[in-house]
Amino acid sequence: MPRLGTDPSSYSQPDLVKIKHIDLDWTVDFSQKIISGSAQIQFIILTKFIEEILLDVSDITIDSVNVLNEGCEIPLKFDISGLVPDIGSKLTITLPTKTDGKLTLKIYYKTSSSASALQWLTPEQTLGKKHPFMFSQCQAIHARSILPCQDSPSVKFTYNATLRHSPELTGLMSAIRQGSENGVTKYVQKVPIPSYLLAIAVGDLYSKKIGPRSHVWAEKDIVDEAAEEYSDTEKFLKTAEDICGPYLWQQYDLLVMPPSFPFGGMENPSLTFITPTTIAGDKSLVDVVAHEISHSWTGNLVTNANFEHFWLNEGFTVFVEQKIIGRLRGDEYRDFHALHGLSDLKDTIKNQLKNEPELTKLVVDLSNVGPDDAFSSVPYMKGSTFLRYLEDLFGGPGIFEPFLRSYLDQFKYQSILTKDFKKYLYDYFKDKIPEKLEQVDWDKWLYSEGMPLVIPNYDTKVYDTCKKHADLWASQPTSAIKTSSIIKEKLTSIQKIELLSELLDKPEIVDLTAEKVDLLTETYEMSRNVTKNSEIRFRLMRLVIKARLERFDEIFEFANSNFRMKFVRPIYRDLAGWDVGKPLAIENFKKVRDEMMKVCAYAVAKDLGIEN
């Protein structure tokens, strides 16, 4: 795609004209698997005159484009061209005269049944088995498949929505609900958002209050279990406010998604989408909620202007998430969270990105690659490590946290680039600690490949226990392990996860047989009959593959139980490196790929080396 502006993934030209508000009128049609209706878009023209407007679209049928003038709708000429695979097309709208000031267009259209942002589930694919379910995932650049827009995070707009759906179903959006009657639900979002935060879900959903400003939504069979699992939501919110400032989104609800949801969570304003794989029964995986809450400031209020600077969203969010954990559980667990994340980062660099080292940079070049192809743990963990390095260098949380709040306040409602963050940091600290600023090697931090330039001096006490256990299992035969006193020590769930991560990172493990894997499973209570912890089960399945144990029924049972990319992609990649496992992996993938969201199916096919 030609780089027309600062965003290589968008045809729109927000330096010339910008969307300020959208009024949506959507009808959800499960029989055709489409959304139809209209988008009334208010623009602010930023230059003297324009003669055309460019918007991003993907697989959308436009019925008409009209300009509103004194209550009348005047048809305009339009053209769709410039298709770029996995990116989309350009909608060119020709204006009747040179125009400046403000402009409102009303576009009548419908989506495709294969819109990349939407997942349509049959009743049989839901827990209740009675009603269908539909949900969206617009990040990174899939909003263009559900409405014509400037699909770049550099553009933020408010929106109202009238959502028409079957009366027996519930319609939810990333906004504040104004009321629902006879299958018509109205929503208002008064805080400007980028297009990727537009979200919709329609299904047989029930809610339960979990705090003064929070509900959990889910299918009836799991709503009570989910409410218990996420009952610490208000505690996370208050702690985040202590760190970042007031919460400005009014409501913070959670929607438990179907297992096909491809991410751990999605920070849609006022309605976080969250994977059911975080329901472990013991709150051991609810840190995902702390992460999504942190996005309410880092990402949703202060946003990367394009996805080359995705670390401004995710690195800051992990940094705040770790601070929340530290305040609620102690600094040693804040540091353990960071060390555990570095284990995941090491695995990503060694496996997922081994043939694309340029994507291990903190700031990447997306001129010739889509954001979905570049998605990894790098901006999360390399970014948060950079911020922790800066905090430690500048004198600790007492000095850095006031800067963080000032930065979030300065850039709220805005979209920025790394250079904006750097300039503000220099302006803030130049008279306070100029000698420390000179020590930061920005070029290496931002543009070097591989692991972070510096690993902070973390408290390793909790991590060292995991490593001690991992070293035992890696270096000793099964017979010696059975008599070791080390295995009598109890590990927490997150320590068990790290133990498995450490074992997966070992080039060799002595005596990695079925007996050893079974003993490990029994010792740490990791069997599917004992634990619901998906992070443990995921890593155990990868260890089974590493041991070349032909337990394919168990491997595919887990891989098909959810299509969270964090889980399915590494499992398929591991199987692809095993001559016995690869054909079975391809066979299984072809059976289930239609149950995956397009973003997940695309990535797995790429991992398996087969055509999409």
ABEGO torsion letter per residue (X at the ends): XBBABABAABABBAAABBBABBBBBBBBBAAAGBBBEBBBBBBBBABABBABBBBBBBGBBBABBBBBBGGBBBBBBBBBBGBBBGAEBBBBBBBABBBBEBBBBBBBBBBBAABAABBBBBAAABAAGABBBBBBBAOAAAAAAABBBBBBAABBBBBBBBBBBBAABBBBBBBBBAEBBGGBBBBBBABBBBAAABBBBBBBBBBBBAEAABBBBBBAAAAAAAAAAAAAAAAAAAAAAAAAEBBAAGBBBBBBBBAABABABBABBGBBBBBAAABAGAGAAAAAAAAAAAAAABGAABBBABAAAAAAAAAAAAAAAAAAAAAAAEAAAAAAAAAAAAAAAAAAAAAAAAABAAAABABBBAAABBAAAABBAAAAAAAAAAAAAAAAAAGEAAAAAAAAAAAAAAABGBBBBAAAAAAAAAAAAAAABAAAAAABBAAAAAABBEBBABBBBBBAAAAAAAAAAAAAAAABBAAAAAABAAAABBBBAAAAAAAAAAAAABABBBGBBAAAAAAAAAAAGABAAABABAAAAAAAAAAAAAAGBBBAAAAAAAAAABABAAAAAAAAAAAAABAAAAAAAAAAAAAAAAABBAAAAAAAAAAAGBBX
